[in-house]
Amino acid sequence: MYDKLAAVGLDEKEQRFYLAALELGGAPVTLVAMRAGVTRTNGYDLLARLERRGLLMQVHGEEGIRQVIPADPNVLIREWEQTRVMLDELVPELRSMFNSTPRKPRIRFHEGEDGIRRAIWTTLECQSKHLYGILSMHELLEVPGPAWMDSYIAERISRGIQLDVVRSYSRETEPIWPAAHRELRELRLAPSDLDLGMTVYICDDTVIYISSKNENYALTIESRELASLQKSLFQSLWRLAKKHR
């Protein structure tokens, strides 16, 4: 829990004070501070900071003693949603500035299942709303697994991102994720003599490679030249592939 609270921007003392207030459910600042293991002076400072985020509030209790009252923790979700709306407007502007400047390719190595999931999730930032993929079904159903992939697909659809995907007969495992207009997915199957043993996503100027469970990594490369080349190779494969019925 402490790591998660740190991820939403609470430092160690704020975490302790906030959790103490939640546990007490309404108590004087002095008591909350004591429970959190901080001084009374620090308690007032922490209360002010957490009030600004809407996590705690003060009310006057009996004999004029101020009571610390926790707000519904759902405020964290509302705060995130507001931040997301702001970032949805801000990030495209920042990317337009970022893309206009010359830069060297950026390469990131993501290790393990969590790394693979993070790498795949970044494709949802696709600004063109058109994603190209070579999917190795056998490998994807092992890592990150069908349940996680279903949640990723649902999010892709909700963001209106079209996926053109090529898969190979040798890596098919079960009849799932077919071509479907309502799921924004166009599917083709590569010639039977082609074994596509890795998953590749092409998203704007980024290419993401996903290994099998055996090697268990993802590699993200931000490069206009590489993305352009990979897109051309994908389109050549697309023309050779058969439409899925």
Buried (B, 14 or more C-beta within 10 A) or exposed (E): EEEEBEEEEBEEBBBBBBBBBBEBEEBBBBBBBBBBEBEEEBBBBBBEBBBEBEBBBBEEBEEEEBBBBBBEEEBBEEBEEEEEEEEEEEEEEEBEEEEEEEEEBEEBEBEEBEBBBBBBBBBBEBBEEBBBBBBBBBBBBBBBEBEBBEEBBEEBBEEEBBBBBBBBBBBBEEEEBEBEEEBBBBBBBBEEEBEBBBBBBBBBBBBBBBBBBEEBBBBBBBBEEBBEEBBEBBEEBBEEBEEBE
